[in-house]
Amino acid sequence: MSWDLLVDRADLTRTAIVQVPTPELVQGQALVRVDRVGMTANNVTYAVFGDAMHYWDFFPAEPPWGRVPLWGFGEVEASTVAEVAVGTRVYGYFPTSSHLVVQPDRVIPRGFRDASPHRQHLPSPYNGLTTTTHDPAYDAAREDLQVLYRPLFMTSFMLADFLADNAFFGATTVVLSSASSKTSYGAAFLVQGKVRTIGLTSPANLAFTQGLGCYDEVLTYDRVTSLGKDKTVYVDVAGDAVLRRTVHEHLGDDLVHSAVVGAAHHDAAPDSGGLPPGARPTFFFAPDQMRKRYDDWGPAGVEDAHAEAWKRFVPVVEGWVDVVVGSGAEGLRADWLETLAGATRPRIGHVLQL
C-alpha cells in the first residue's frame, strides 16, 4: 500500500493520512517513490495560494482535500518507458504522498518532463524532473541542503535576477520582509554589493538575522517607519498586508517597486483599506522570469547560471542551518503543522525521509 497526506484546502490545520493502493502503470508511465523532501514556509505559500495560483492542480485530490507540493528527491520504482530506468534518482516537485505516477516526455540525460494530461495547463518549470547524475548543482554529500534550499534558492535567484534585469527600478535600497526566511536571505546574498539591503524581522529572530551577514541593516517590524526615504524596492516575503501598507505609507513615492513573493505570515490580519500609496503591489512569480531567461539564455544556460550561484551560496548557508530529519507520513504531518503555525525556529531545517 501507498499513502497520501491530505490537507483540507479550507482549513489547512485539518489533515488526514489515508492508505491507497500502489498505482498500476499503463504504457508510457513511470512510478516514482518519493524519498527525501523538505518542509519550509514555501510549502505553506503553495497551500495559501493554492487556488489562486493553481498549486492544488499539480497533485489532485478529492474535495475538500489537497496534497501540498514538496520539493526533494525520488527514485524510479517502476517504468514502462525504456529511456527511464528503474533506480534513477531524480530531483523535482512531489506531493505529500509516498508515490507519484509520471508520464515521462522529452527524456534526455538531464531528466524529463511529466506530460500527465492534468498538468499541461500548469507552469512548465514545475513539471521537470532532473536526474542527479546529470545535474550540475547536485552534490550527494549535500542532499539535505538541496532539499531545503534549492526550490527557495531558485526563487531567490530569479528574484535577484529580475531586480537586476530591471536595474532595481532605479532604487538604491531593497527592503525584504521575513528577513530570517530562506527565500529572503538567499535573495539578499545574491544582490549584496549591488544595492543596499535592509531586512525586516521579528524581535525573536533579530540576532539570527543580523548574524547572517547578508544584510546591510536589520530592523524589527516595529521600526519600519525609521526606514530612510531613499528610492526603494520592497520585497514582501511575509505576505503581511498591514505591514505592506505601513511600508507603502511611510515611503510613498520613494517606493518604486513592490513585489509580493510569499506568505510566511499567512495568518496576519487582512488590509481592507484599498490600494496603498506608492508602487502598486505586484505578485512576483519566479517561472515568469525563468521563461524570460529560457528565451535569453536557453534552458541549459539557466541551469548553469543557477548552479554557479548555488555553488557560491551552499558553503555559506551550511553554517546557517541545523538539519532535523523526520520520517514517514506522521513525521511529515507533524512538520507541516509546525511550519504552518510558524513555530519553526529560523536555524531549523526540516527534512523528511519518507
C-alpha positions as CSV (number, residue, x, y, z in Angstrom):
1,M,0.0,0.0,0.0
2,S,0.9,3.6,-0.6
3,W,-0.3,6.6,1.4
4,D,-1.3,10.3,0.9
5,L,-1.2,13.1,3.5
6,L,-4.2,15.2,2.7
7,V,-4.8,18.8,3.8
8,D,-8.2,20.5,4.0
9,R,-8.0,23.3,1.5
10,A,-10.4,25.5,3.5
11,D,-8.7,24.7,6.9
12,L,-5.0,24.0,6.5
13,T,-4.7,22.7,10.1
14,R,-7.1,19.7,9.3
15,T,-5.2,16.7,7.9
16,A,-5.7,13.1,7.1
17,I,-3.3,10.2,6.3
18,V,-5.0,7.7,4.0
19,Q,-3.8,4.3,2.7
20,V,-4.2,3.9,-1.0
21,P,-3.3,1.1,-3.4
22,T,0.0,1.5,-5.1
23,P,-0.8,2.7,-8.6
24,E,-0.6,0.3,-11.5
25,L,1.1,1.7,-14.6
26,V,-0.1,1.9,-18.2
27,Q,2.3,2.2,-21.1
28,G,4.2,5.5,-21.1
29,Q,4.2,5.9,-17.4
30,A,6.7,5.5,-14.6
31,L,6.2,5.3,-10.8
32,V,8.4,7.4,-8.6
33,R,8.8,6.6,-4.9
34,V,9.1,9.9,-3.0
35,D,12.2,9.5,-0.9
36,R,13.6,12.7,0.8
37,V,11.8,16.0,0.9
38,G,11.9,19.3,2.8
39,M,9.2,21.3,4.7
40,T,9.6,25.1,4.8
41,A,7.4,28.2,4.7
42,N,7.5,27.9,0.9
43,N,5.2,24.9,1.2
44,V,2.8,26.9,3.2
45,T,2.8,29.6,0.5
46,Y,1.8,26.9,-2.0
47,A,-1.2,26.0,0.1
48,V,-2.2,29.6,0.9
49,F,-2.1,30.5,-2.8
50,G,-3.2,27.0,-3.9
51,D,-6.4,28.1,-5.6
52,A,-5.3,31.5,-6.9
53,M,-2.1,30.1,-8.4
54,H,-3.4,26.5,-9.2
55,Y,-0.8,24.8,-7.0
56,W,-3.5,22.3,-5.9
57,D,-3.9,21.3,-9.5
58,F,-0.4,19.6,-9.7
59,F,-1.4,16.7,-7.5
60,P,-5.2,16.4,-7.5
61,A,-7.2,15.0,-4.6
62,E,-11.0,14.6,-3.9
63,P,-12.5,17.9,-2.5
64,P,-12.2,19.3,0.1
65,W,-8.7,17.8,0.3
66,G,-5.5,18.8,-1.4
67,R,-1.9,17.5,-1.5
68,V,0.7,20.1,-0.7
69,P,3.5,20.3,-3.2
70,L,7.0,19.5,-1.9
71,W,10.5,19.6,-3.3
72,G,13.0,16.8,-3.0
73,F,14.3,13.6,-4.3
74,G,12.6,10.4,-5.5
75,E,13.6,7.2,-7.2
76,V,12.0,5.5,-10.1
77,E,10.4,2.3,-8.7
78,A,8.8,1.0,-11.9
79,S,8.8,2.2,-15.5
80,T,7.2,1.3,-18.8
81,V,9.5,3.9,-20.6
82,A,12.7,2.4,-22.0
83,E,14.7,5.6,-21.5
84,V,13.7,5.9,-17.8
85,A,15.4,3.2,-15.9
86,V,14.3,1.7,-12.6
87,G,16.6,3.1,-9.8
88,T,17.1,6.5,-11.5
89,R,17.3,9.2,-8.7
90,V,15.5,12.5,-9.6
91,Y,15.0,15.9,-8.1
92,G,11.7,17.7,-8.5
93,Y,8.2,18.6,-7.4
94,F,6.3,15.9,-5.4
95,P,3.1,15.6,-3.5
96,T,2.6,14.8,0.2
97,S,2.5,11.2,-0.8
98,S,4.6,8.1,-0.8
99,H,4.4,7.7,-4.6
100,L,3.8,9.7,-7.8
101,V,2.9,8.4,-11.2
102,V,4.5,10.4,-14.0
103,Q,4.3,10.4,-17.8
104,P,7.9,11.0,-19.0
105,D,8.3,13.1,-22.1
106,R,11.3,14.9,-23.7
107,V,13.6,12.4,-22.0
108,I,17.2,13.5,-22.1
109,P,20.2,12.6,-19.9
110,R,19.4,15.6,-17.6
111,G,15.9,14.4,-16.9
112,F,12.4,14.5,-18.3
113,R,9.2,16.4,-18.3
114,D,6.0,15.0,-16.7
115,A,3.4,15.2,-19.5
116,S,0.5,13.9,-17.5
117,P,-2.6,15.5,-19.1
118,H,-3.8,17.2,-15.9
119,R,-0.5,19.2,-15.7
120,Q,-0.4,20.6,-19.2
121,H,-2.0,24.0,-18.2
122,L,0.5,24.5,-15.4
123,P,3.8,26.3,-15.4
124,S,6.4,24.1,-17.1
125,P,9.3,24.7,-14.6
126,Y,7.3,22.7,-12.0
127,N,6.9,19.7,-14.3
128,G,10.5,18.8,-14.8
129,L,12.4,16.0,-13.0
130,T,16.2,16.3,-13.0
131,T,18.4,13.2,-12.9
132,T,21.1,13.5,-10.2
133,T,23.7,12.0,-12.5
134,H,23.5,15.0,-14.9
135,D,22.5,17.8,-12.6
136,P,25.2,20.5,-12.5
137,A,24.1,21.6,-9.0
138,Y,23.9,18.1,-7.4
139,D,26.2,17.1,-4.6
140,A,25.4,13.8,-2.9
141,A,27.0,14.9,0.3
142,R,24.7,18.0,0.5
143,E,21.3,16.5,-0.5
144,D,19.6,17.8,2.6
145,L,20.7,21.4,1.8
146,Q,19.4,20.9,-1.7
147,V,16.1,19.6,-0.3
148,L,15.7,22.6,2.0
149,Y,17.2,25.4,-0.1
150,R,17.1,24.6,-3.8
151,P,13.5,25.5,-4.6
152,L,13.7,28.6,-2.4
153,F,17.1,29.5,-3.8
154,M,15.7,29.2,-7.3
155,T,13.1,31.7,-6.3
156,S,15.8,33.9,-4.7
157,F,17.9,33.5,-7.8
158,M,15.1,34.5,-10.1
159,L,14.0,37.3,-7.8
160,A,17.6,38.8,-7.7
161,D,17.9,38.3,-11.4
162,F,14.5,40.1,-12.0
163,L,15.6,43.0,-9.9
164,A,19.0,43.3,-11.6
165,D,17.4,42.8,-15.0
166,N,15.2,45.9,-14.3
167,A,18.2,47.9,-12.9
168,F,16.5,47.7,-9.5
169,F,13.8,50.0,-10.9
170,G,16.2,52.9,-10.1
171,A,16.3,52.1,-6.4
172,T,19.3,52.3,-4.2
173,T,17.8,50.2,-1.4
174,V,16.0,46.8,-1.3
175,V,13.9,46.1,1.8
176,L,12.9,42.4,2.4
177,S,10.3,41.3,4.9
178,S,10.5,37.9,6.7
179,A,14.3,38.5,6.5
180,S,15.1,35.4,8.5
181,S,13.4,33.2,5.9
182,K,15.5,31.2,3.4
183,T,13.9,33.0,0.4
184,S,14.7,36.4,1.7
185,Y,18.3,35.9,2.8
186,G,19.0,33.9,-0.4
187,A,18.0,36.9,-2.4
188,A,19.9,39.3,-0.1
189,F,23.0,37.2,-0.5
190,L,22.8,37.4,-4.3
191,V,22.2,41.2,-4.5
192,Q,24.7,42.0,-1.8
193,G,27.1,44.7,-3.0
194,K,24.9,45.7,-5.9
195,V,22.4,47.6,-3.8
196,R,21.8,48.4,-0.1
197,T,19.8,45.7,1.6
198,I,17.6,46.0,4.7
199,G,15.9,43.1,6.4
200,L,12.7,43.3,8.4
201,T,12.2,40.6,11.0
202,S,10.6,39.9,14.4
203,P,12.4,40.7,17.7
204,A,12.8,36.9,18.3
205,N,14.7,36.5,15.0
206,L,16.7,39.7,15.1
207,A,20.0,38.2,16.4
208,F,19.9,35.3,13.9
209,T,19.2,37.6,11.0
210,Q,21.9,40.1,11.9
211,G,24.3,37.2,12.3
212,L,23.8,36.1,8.6
213,G,25.9,39.0,7.4
214,C,24.0,39.3,4.1
215,Y,22.0,42.5,5.1
216,D,23.5,45.9,5.4
217,E,20.9,46.6,8.2
218,V,18.2,44.6,10.0
219,L,15.2,46.2,11.6
220,T,12.4,44.8,13.7
221,Y,8.9,45.3,12.3
222,D,8.0,48.0,14.8
223,R,10.9,50.1,13.4
224,V,9.6,50.2,9.8
225,T,9.0,53.9,10.0
226,S,12.7,54.5,10.6
227,L,13.5,53.5,7.1
228,G,15.3,56.2,5.2
229,K,13.4,58.0,2.3
230,D,15.6,56.6,-0.5
231,K,14.3,55.2,-3.7
232,T,13.4,51.7,-2.5
233,V,12.1,48.3,-3.7
234,Y,10.0,46.4,-1.2
235,V,10.1,42.6,-1.4
236,D,7.2,41.2,0.6
237,V,8.0,37.6,1.6
238,A,5.9,37.9,4.8
239,G,2.7,38.4,2.9
240,D,1.5,40.6,5.7
241,A,-0.9,43.2,4.1
242,V,-0.9,45.5,7.2
243,L,2.9,45.6,7.2
244,R,2.9,46.2,3.5
245,R,0.6,49.2,3.9
246,T,2.9,50.6,6.6
247,V,5.9,50.4,4.3
248,H,4.0,51.9,1.5
249,E,2.6,54.8,3.6
250,H,6.0,55.6,5.1
251,L,7.9,55.5,1.8
252,G,5.2,56.9,-0.5
253,D,6.5,57.9,-3.9
254,D,10.1,56.8,-2.9
255,L,8.7,53.2,-3.2
256,V,9.5,52.4,-6.8
257,H,8.5,48.7,-6.9
258,S,6.6,46.5,-4.5
259,A,7.0,42.7,-5.1
260,V,4.7,40.2,-3.3
261,V,6.7,36.9,-3.1
262,G,5.4,34.8,-0.3
263,A,3.0,34.2,2.6
264,A,5.2,33.5,5.6
265,H,2.8,35.5,7.8
266,H,-0.3,33.9,6.1
267,D,-2.4,34.3,9.3
268,A,-1.7,38.1,9.5
269,A,-4.7,40.4,9.6
270,P,-6.1,41.5,6.2
271,D,-5.8,45.0,5.0
272,S,-9.2,46.4,3.9
273,G,-8.1,49.9,3.2
274,G,-7.7,49.7,-0.6
275,L,-4.6,50.2,-2.6
276,P,-1.7,51.7,-0.5
277,P,0.3,54.7,-1.8
278,G,3.5,54.2,-3.8
279,A,4.1,51.5,-6.4
280,R,1.2,49.0,-6.9
281,P,1.9,45.7,-5.2
282,T,2.7,43.1,-7.9
283,F,2.9,39.3,-7.4
284,F,6.4,38.0,-8.3
285,F,6.1,34.6,-10.0
286,A,9.5,33.1,-10.5
287,P,8.5,30.9,-13.5
288,D,7.7,34.1,-15.4
289,Q,11.3,35.3,-15.1
290,M,12.6,31.8,-15.7
291,R,10.7,31.7,-19.0
292,K,12.3,35.0,-20.0
293,R,15.7,33.7,-19.2
294,Y,15.0,30.4,-21.1
295,D,14.4,32.7,-24.1
296,D,17.5,34.7,-23.3
297,W,20.0,32.0,-22.3
298,G,18.3,28.7,-23.2
299,P,17.3,26.0,-20.6
300,A,20.9,24.8,-20.1
301,G,22.1,28.4,-19.6
302,V,19.5,29.0,-16.9
303,E,20.5,25.7,-15.1
304,D,24.2,26.5,-15.4
305,A,23.8,30.1,-14.1
306,H,21.7,28.8,-11.2
307,A,24.3,26.1,-10.4
308,E,27.1,28.6,-10.4
309,A,25.1,30.8,-7.9
310,W,24.2,27.8,-5.8
311,K,27.8,26.7,-5.5
312,R,28.7,30.1,-4.1
313,F,25.8,30.0,-1.7
314,V,25.9,26.5,-0.3
315,P,29.2,26.7,1.6
316,V,28.0,29.8,3.3
317,V,24.5,28.5,4.2
318,E,25.8,25.3,5.8
319,G,26.7,27.4,8.8
320,W,23.2,28.9,9.0
321,V,21.0,25.9,9.4
322,D,20.6,22.9,11.7
323,V,19.0,20.0,9.7
324,V,16.4,17.9,11.6
325,V,15.4,14.7,9.9
326,G,11.9,13.2,10.5
327,S,10.4,10.2,8.9
328,G,7.2,8.8,7.4
329,A,3.7,10.1,7.0
330,E,3.3,11.1,10.7
331,G,6.6,12.9,10.7
332,L,5.5,14.8,7.5
333,R,2.2,15.7,9.2
334,A,4.0,17.0,12.3
335,D,6.4,19.1,10.4
336,W,3.6,20.5,8.2
337,L,1.6,21.6,11.3
338,E,4.6,23.1,13.0
339,T,5.6,25.0,9.8
340,L,2.0,26.2,9.2
341,A,1.9,27.5,12.8
342,G,5.1,29.5,12.2
343,A,6.7,27.6,15.2
344,T,9.9,26.6,13.4
345,R,13.0,28.4,14.6
346,P,14.9,30.0,11.7
347,R,18.0,27.8,12.2
348,I,16.0,24.6,11.9
349,G,15.6,22.9,8.6
350,H,13.0,20.1,8.4
351,V,13.9,17.2,6.1
352,L,11.7,14.1,5.8
353,Q,12.8,10.6,4.9
354,L,9.7,9.0,3.6
